Every structure is written in structure tokens, then in C-alpha cells.
């Protein structure tokens, strides 16, 4: 029949950001961002446009507070705090003042002024190397779109015709879009863009909706009412699955739900191998409100507390008292569990309007992080004083990012970039502990730009060079009697758990939701088994060989968590891989 297509199973690869299996019918959402045309105004209309802007801002504030309150009530206060970032953006004095000034000087409509004022901010976030901060661009988009829709009189709507059977497909989802969803109406979410640390991904996890992001061009391939499978663990979307594949995933979904209930019982147990090797499992957090969730999942401390949001979307720098107040709350909440605070970890770009630096050709490798702090000691000292005062209320440790050598380590005490990894034996004599942030380590060691889609495929955590650097760091630390932690994305990926234990890491820090599964894997093996596995990895010549060996080992030991994909007649699509 004309218009029909062959129902051949097709597999698309992306990034699994919210675990679980969803089997249902597709609904493709065409999410067009609101756009405004420039409209020149008669001078008499300028005050009217300014008044319209103020009403739209106030309406947006009420809407965000309503969403925040509902999310806090339905799934937890810590998830409602995601929208604190939206309120900070909205209530930024610069946003209102610059937009009003744009209306007045350019004599244009409020919609166009909002669009133009926010665009440089969006671009600045897009250029940030740190993946976590780069994902904050969607928060700017979310707030900007909300203001524009209020001015244009639009309301975003999603009509789910088959509640309880629907899997959503879209180019992009904002946190507000995701928060609108009802858990009993939508089974899963797949998007063409996004990353592990986006607030949309966090919202999907909080709502317990399986999600896969970064599935390139999927919306052009799927049609409404197609039968689809979404695997939020492996990061797969399967279109038109046959009976054999459906049977496999129905059975796997049922088993995952069973083992998921069993995992929650591990929260209070230590991550200790069967022959007594102890690994401390800690959490990565951003806001104090996330701490109860970290403890509930069994975190033995905080391995990475990001302090960047103290600096964002404000015309001034946080004072010592503000630092003290925030860190005291963290220390008191977690006491006696240890907390590692990472100091300011980005440079003088447009994200922090109070830091004024000239243009840099390559800001990622320029004056940023600890280099910026040492260059502007008044910025650094306010944070250090706040940290030292707060340490009286708990166990605080300080991590300084982007240290390149002994000279800087004597000024700031830390390790995180490849040159530091190479001289880890020298640095170990100067510090109390090592904390390895694998995201930057991998990027700079392999000379690839994670933002550049043309070379992103070269970002390989299992590259032999990366594994050798990690082994060297651990060896150097232990030779000097200090402990070593990992707080990058590798730490929370269950695929790497045995490898990292075998390398000898003393602490693994990750998102709270990953803690029970990592504990389960650590408690299921002996250290000698993990060590033997890691040694076998060093006999591999490529990252692909390492991954093949590791996946085989993990599937053999943990088939309920690390599963293969059933064979299909079509070749897997490269989207997101």
C-alpha cells in the first residue's frame, strides 16, 4: 500500500539518562521554540512595552513557583530545587534592566528585546567546556521561552491520547516540559539532544520515567503510534521490534523491576568486596536540598559539591558570609560524613558578569578555575574563608580544579589535568588526597573537544592512555600513603565499577541514584577478581577491545544490569554513538 514502510526492526543509540525499560506507542512532539519578529515602535508605545515585559516576568515567576511547588510535593523538595536556577535567571536584575534598556534604546517590542538580550547568554553557556554547566543552556532557554510565550499569549500543550502507553519523542525537552508530564501517562522519553547532566534528565529520573537523549535524527524516523522499545539503561531506542525482541524486553523489564526493589535494601550497607576491600561510595550534589536524597541512597559522604551556582546570574560576587552559610548547611546536614567542596571551576566569561577579563582565544585552556582564583585572590579568599569557618560544623575537604604542577599545588593543593596526572608521584608529597575528575582528564589527554560533534566519538573513557594515567595516579597516591577519589561520570557508570575497584580507587563519587547499584556490584566480587580484570584490560590495544572485554565480563557477572541487545536484521543507527 502506498505510504507504508517495511516494519523492519531498527536500533538507534543514544545516552541512557534515566534507567528503566519502556514498551509502548510513539508520540512525536514538534516542539517549536517561540520566536519573535522585530517590531519598530512609536516612542509613545515604549512605556507600554516596558509594562508588558514586567507583567510577563511576574507571570513567569508565578508559573515557575507553581511548577516548583507541585514537583516538591509529588516527588521531593530536592527536585523542586531544580527550578531555583530558573528563578535565579528570571530574577536577575541584569535581565530585566538590560531588556528594558533594549526596548527603550532600540524602540522595539518586548518579545524581540527578550530574545536578543538572552541570546549572548545562551551562546556563552554553549561554549563552556564543563558538560554540567553547558547543559544549563536549556535552563536559559526554558525561562526565555516562558517569558516569550507569556508575551505572545501562547501556552505549550501536549495531548497524550493513549495514557499509560505513550513514549514521547522530541528534538529537545526543557525541565518545565518534563515536569508537566504525569508519571502514569507517559512511559518514556527520547530526545535528539541533551546530556546526562541536563536538568531535563534529572527531572526524568525524579519522575522515574525512562529516558534516552542524544538520539540523533530519531524524530524523522519514528511515526505516531509506532510500536517502540526504549532502554534507558543501555541508551537504545528500537523501532518496530519483532515478537522475539518484544519478548526479550518484556522479560527484562519485569526482572529489572524485581531487582530494583532489592537494590534499595543496600543503602545502609558498606561497599565492601567479599574479601574485605572497602570502597567509599559518595554523592555528587549541587544544592543543600539534595543531601537528604544522597543519604537515603546510602551515600557515605559528598565526593563533589559544585559551588558554581553561587556565582551565576548575578552582577556581584558572593561574599564570605554567603559562602559560609551555604557550606555550613552542607557540613551540618552530612556530619559526620565528609564533604569535598570544589572551588570555582569556570573562567571569566559572560556567565559571571562580575568577573571582568579581556577576550581569550581559547578560554577553556586559559584563565579559568584555579588559575583565575590565583589571578584574582580577593575572589578566592572569600570562598576559602567561608569554607574554613564552615568546617567547624562538620568534616569539610577542599578540592581545587585545573592544577598543572607542583608550583600551583603548593598554592592550592589539588590535581585534575593531564600534566598533573603525569607528575602525580611528585604532587602526592604535597597533598592530603587526590580527586580525579575524569571528564576533563579524558578530554585533554586525548586532545578532543567534547562539544564538537565531529570529534566527540573520540571521547573514550576506556582508551589505553586514559587507563594508564588512572593507574599511575592511584599508584602514586598509595605510595605516599594518601587516598584517591574519582568524581567524574566514569565513577557512577555501573559498566566501569569493577575496573575502578581493581585499579585501587578508594572512593567513587556519583549521582545519588547510582549508589545502590554500584554498592551491589562491589559487594558481589572479591578485590582479587577486580584486580585481575583491570590487569587484563592493559593487554588491550584499543578502547574498543577494552570495552568488549569489560562488557563480556560484566554481562557474565551481572546479566540483570548489563545486558546485550537482541540481534535485529537492520544495522544499528549511529545516532548518539
Residue, then its C-alpha position, 0 to 999 in steps of 0.5 A: x500500500x502506498x505510504x507504508x514502510x517495511x516494519x523492519x526492526x531498527x536500533x538507534x543509540x543514544x545516552x541512557x539518562x534515566x534507567x528503566x525499560x519502556x514498551x509502548x506507542x510513539x508520540x512525536x512532539x514538534x516542539x517549536x521554540x517561540x520566536x519573535x519578529x522585530x517590531x519598530x515602535x512609536x516612542x509613545x508605545x515604549x512605556x507600554x512595552x516596558x509594562x508588558x515585559x514586567x507583567x510577563x516576568x511576574x507571570x513567569x515567576x508565578x508559573x515557575x513557583x507553581x511548577x516548583x511547588x507541585x514537583x516538591x510535593x509529588x516527588x521531593x523538595x530536592x527536585x523542586x530545587x531544580x527550578x531555583x536556577x530558573x528563578x535565579x535567571x528570571x530574577x536577575x536584575x541584569x535581565x530585566x534592566x538590560x531588556x528594558x534598556x533594549x526596548x527603550x534604546x532600540x524602540x522595539x517590542x518586548x518579545x524581540x528585546x527578550x530574545x536578543x538580550x538572552x541570546x549572548x547568554x545562551x551562546x556563552x553557556x554553549x561554549x563552556x567546556x564543563x558538560x554540567x554547566x553547558x547543559x544549563x543552556x536549556x535552563x536559559x532557554x526554558x525561562x526565555x521561552x516562558x517569558x516569550x510565550x507569556x508575551x505572545x499569549x501562547x501556552x505549550x500543550x501536549x495531548x497524550x491520547x493513549x495514557x499509560x502507553x505513550x513514549x514521547x519523542x522530541x528534538x529537545x525537552x526543557x525541565x518545565x516540559x518534563x515536569x508537566x508530564x504525569x508519571x502514569x501517562x507517559x512511559x518514556x522519553x527520547x530526545x535528539x539532544x541533551x546530556x546526562x547532566x541536563x536538568x531535563x534528565x534529572x527531572x526524568x529520573x525524579x519522575x522515574x520515567x525512562x529516558x534516552x537523549x542524544x538520539x540523533x535524527x530519531x524524530x524523522x524516523x519514528x511515526x505516531x503510534x509506532x510500536x517502540x522499545x526504549x532502554x534507558x539503561x543501555x541508551x537504545x531506542x528500537x523501532x518496530x521490534x519483532x515478537x522475539x525482541x518484544x519478548x526479550x524486553x518484556x522479560x527484562x523489564x519485569x526482572x529489572x523491576x524485581x531487582x530494583x526493589x532489592x537494590x534499595x535494601x543496600x543503602x545502609x550497607x558498606x561497599x565492601x568486596x567479599x574479601x574485605x576491600x572497602x570502597x567509599x561510595x559518595x554523592x555528587x550534589x549541587x544544592x543543600x536540598x539534595x543531601x537528604x536524597x544522597x543519604x537515603x541512597x546510602x551515600x557515605x559522604x559528598x565526593x563533589x559539591x559544585x559551588x558554581x551556582x553561587x556565582x551565576x546570574x548575578x552582577x556581584x560576587x558572593x561574599x564570605x558570609x554567603x559562602x559560609x552559610x551555604x557550606x555550613x548547611x552542607x557540613x551540618x546536614x552530612x556530619x559526620x560524613x565528609x564533604x569535598x567542596x570544589x572551588x570555582x571551576x569556570x573562567x571569566x566569561x559572560x556567565x559571571x558578569x562580575x568577573x571582568x577579563x579581556x577576550x581569550x582565544x581559547x578560554x577553556x585552556x586559559x584563565x579559568x578555575x584555579x588559575x583565575x582564583x590565583x589571578x584574582x585572590x580577593x575572589x578566592x579568599x572569600x570562598x576559602x574563608x567561608x569554607x574554613x569557618x564552615x568546617x567547624x560544623x562538620x568534616x569539610x575537604x577542599x578540592x581545587x580544579x585545573x592544577x598543572x604542577x607542583x608550583x600551583x599545588x603548593x598554592x592550592x593543593x589539588x590535581x585534575x589535568x593531564x600534566x598533573x596526572x603525569x607528575x602525580x608521584x611528585x604532587x602526592x608529597x604535597x597533598x592530603x588526597x587526590x580527586x580525579x575528575x575524569x571528564x576533563x582528564x579524558x578530554x585533554x589527554x586525548x586532545x578532543x573537544x567534547x562539544x564538537x560533534x565531529x570529534x566527540x566519538x573520540x571521547x573514550x573513557x576506556x582508551x589505553x592512555x586514559x587507563x594508564x594515567x588512572x593507574x599511575x595516579x592511584x599508584x602514586x597516591x598509595x605510595x605516599x600513603x594518601x587516598x584517591x577519589x574519582x568524581x567524574x561520570x566514569x565513577x557512577x557508570x555501573x559498566x566501569x565499577x569493577x575496573x575502578x575497584x581493581x585499579x585501587x580507587x578508594x572512593x567513587x563519587x556519583x549521582x545519588x541514584x547510582x549508589x545502590x547499584x554500584x554498592x551491589x556490584x562491589x559487594x558481589x566480587x572479591x578485590x582479587x577478581x577486580x584486580x585481575x580484570x583491570x590487569x587484563x584490560x592493559x593487554x588491550x590495544x584499543x578502547x574498543x577491545x577494552x570495552x568488549x572485554x569489560x562488557x563480556x565480563x560484566x554481562x557474565x557477572x551481572x546479566x540483570x544490569x548489563x545486558x546485550x541487545x537482541x540481534x535485529x536484521x537492520x544495522x544499528x543507527x549511529x545516532x548518539x554513538 
